[in-house]
Amino acid sequence: MSGRVAGKVALVTGGAKGLGEADARALAAEGARVVLTDVDEAGGQAVADDIGAVFKQQDVTDEARWQAIIGEIRSDFGALHVLVNNAGIVLPGSIESQTYAQYRAQLAVSADGTFLGSKHAIPLMAESGGGSIINMASVVSKLAYSGVISYAAAKGAIEGMSRSIAAHCLESGYRIRCNSIHPGIIDTPMVQNFGASGDEAGMDGPQPPEGPAPAEGGVLGIPQNIADLVVFLASDESAFITAQEFVIDGGMSMLPAPLTHRLQ
Ligand SMILES: NC(=O)c1ccc[n+]([C@@H]2O[C@H](COP(=O)([O-])OP(=O)(O)OC[C@H]3O[C@@H](n4cnc5c(N)ncnc54)[C@H](O)[C@@H]3O)[C@@H](O)[C@H]2O)c1
């Protein structure tokens, strides 16, 4: 099948690598006009060039930059139908080892970034006749991992925020759906270099001690697993789906490990 999101304009944050790159590639392959953003200018531009997308440098914690990017999409494309709030970092640490500065840095990228993106995209999406906001949460907000306290808090915030956004859009008469995706452990640079993304949060000084990655012992998915769901949620195939949470983890959160290992 192709052209499942033909005619739609899609904005993907954190599109330079990992899940955001896979989402951007899949949306472009299915006919969307894609704008991808990232703090990583070289990586983001390379992906955009490869798929015929537009790259814009962006730190999702910067509200003025969000306003500027939405304004540019309005003038260059005249519409926005899909927002994938994907950009993220993970700063490991427990309630005792994590510093307040680390906690705030994690919340800034993951929770504030999702808030700001949704807030500033909604008016243009409403003007465009509606669309789909897809927020990248995590299965971590559903489970009990000691070593990722602020990541769990941020992903829980995204989960609740997504339902509130969905309700607001319906109450406002906008045809904008909003859902959250809760991936399990997916093979991306974030997982490969677990705990190394403090640089992207502008963190100074020593990083938290590296705890065991939540991936240990779990099933490992591939970015395309998530991109397939993103395309579905971006497309009109999911027109009646909003305010929902999609756990996509190979069954990791539900099944005994020996069974989940059989999926891939
Ligand atoms: N990989 C997994 O197993 C997994 C599981 C659950 C949830 N997630 C979530 O999926 C999303 C993508 O994760 P990933 O595994 O692809 O990570 P990744 O580290 O491989 O890629 C994240 C991208 O976000 C960008 N980024 C970081 N901070 C940014 C900022 N402030 N502004 C703009 N861009 C920024 C990075 O430069 C990078 O290109 C994240 O929200 C993550 O929390 C990932």
PDBQT file of the ligand as one rigid body, heavy atoms in Angstrom, charges set to zero:
ROOT
HETATM    1  N1  LIG A 301      14.105   3.520  21.803  1.00  0.00    +0.000 N 
HETATM    2  C1  LIG A 301      13.278   3.080  22.741  1.00  0.00    +0.000 C 
HETATM    3  O1  LIG A 301      13.387   1.939  23.215  1.00  0.00    +0.000 OA
HETATM    4  C2  LIG A 301      12.166   3.959  23.240  1.00  0.00    +0.000 A 
HETATM    5  C3  LIG A 301      11.230   3.379  24.095  1.00  0.00    +0.000 A 
HETATM    6  C4  LIG A 301      10.174   4.141  24.561  1.00  0.00    +0.000 A 
HETATM    7  C5  LIG A 301      10.074   5.468  24.181  1.00  0.00    +0.000 A 
HETATM    8  N2  LIG A 301      10.995   6.020  23.364  1.00  0.00    +0.000 N 
HETATM    9  C6  LIG A 301      10.824   7.429  23.004  1.00  0.00    +0.000 C 
HETATM   10  O2  LIG A 301      10.872   7.595  21.601  1.00  0.00    +0.000 OA
HETATM   11  C7  LIG A 301      11.421   8.864  21.285  1.00  0.00    +0.000 C 
HETATM   12  C8  LIG A 301      12.608   8.679  20.336  1.00  0.00    +0.000 C 
HETATM   13  O3  LIG A 301      13.556   7.863  20.987  1.00  0.00    +0.000 OA
HETATM   14  P1  LIG A 301      14.808   7.219  20.227  1.00  0.00    +0.000 P 
HETATM   15  O4  LIG A 301      15.019   5.907  20.828  1.00  0.00    +0.000 OA
HETATM   16  O5  LIG A 301      14.625   7.356  18.766  1.00  0.00    +0.000 OA
HETATM   17  O6  LIG A 301      15.950   8.212  20.734  1.00  0.00    +0.000 OA
HETATM   18  P2  LIG A 301      17.298   8.672  20.005  1.00  0.00    +0.000 P 
HETATM   19  O7  LIG A 301      18.187   9.204  21.073  1.00  0.00    +0.000 OA
HETATM   20  O8  LIG A 301      17.801   7.568  19.164  1.00  0.00    +0.000 OA
HETATM   21  O9  LIG A 301      16.801   9.880  19.083  1.00  0.00    +0.000 OA
HETATM   22  C9  LIG A 301      16.230  11.021  19.697  1.00  0.00    +0.000 C 
HETATM   23  C10 LIG A 301      16.374  12.218  18.792  1.00  0.00    +0.000 C 
HETATM   24  O10 LIG A 301      15.828  13.350  19.497  1.00  0.00    +0.000 OA
HETATM   25  C11 LIG A 301      16.737  14.439  19.330  1.00  0.00    +0.000 C 
HETATM   26  N3  LIG A 301      16.608  15.379  20.449  1.00  0.00    +0.000 N 
HETATM   27  C12 LIG A 301      17.046  15.210  21.722  1.00  0.00    +0.000 A 
HETATM   28  N4  LIG A 301      16.779  16.308  22.445  1.00  0.00    +0.000 NA
HETATM   29  C13 LIG A 301      16.166  17.187  21.613  1.00  0.00    +0.000 A 
HETATM   30  C14 LIG A 301      15.631  18.490  21.767  1.00  0.00    +0.000 A 
HETATM   31  N5  LIG A 301      15.712  19.139  22.948  1.00  0.00    +0.000 N 
HETATM   32  N6  LIG A 301      15.056  19.099  20.720  1.00  0.00    +0.000 NA
HETATM   33  C15 LIG A 301      14.985  18.455  19.514  1.00  0.00    +0.000 A 
HETATM   34  N7  LIG A 301      15.474  17.232  19.294  1.00  0.00    +0.000 NA
HETATM   35  C16 LIG A 301      16.044  16.600  20.338  1.00  0.00    +0.000 A 
HETATM   36  C17 LIG A 301      18.107  13.805  19.263  1.00  0.00    +0.000 C 
HETATM   37  O11 LIG A 301      19.070  14.665  18.663  1.00  0.00    +0.000 OA
HETATM   38  C18 LIG A 301      17.835  12.544  18.449  1.00  0.00    +0.000 C 
HETATM   39  O12 LIG A 301      17.981  12.769  17.069  1.00  0.00    +0.000 OA
HETATM   40  C19 LIG A 301      11.799   9.499  22.618  1.00  0.00    +0.000 C 
HETATM   41  O13 LIG A 301      10.758  10.339  23.046  1.00  0.00    +0.000 OA
HETATM   42  C20 LIG A 301      11.939   8.303  23.540  1.00  0.00    +0.000 C 
HETATM   43  O14 LIG A 301      11.744   8.644  24.890  1.00  0.00    +0.000 OA
HETATM   44  C21 LIG A 301      12.042   5.295  22.875  1.00  0.00    +0.000 A 
ENDROOT
TORSDOF 0
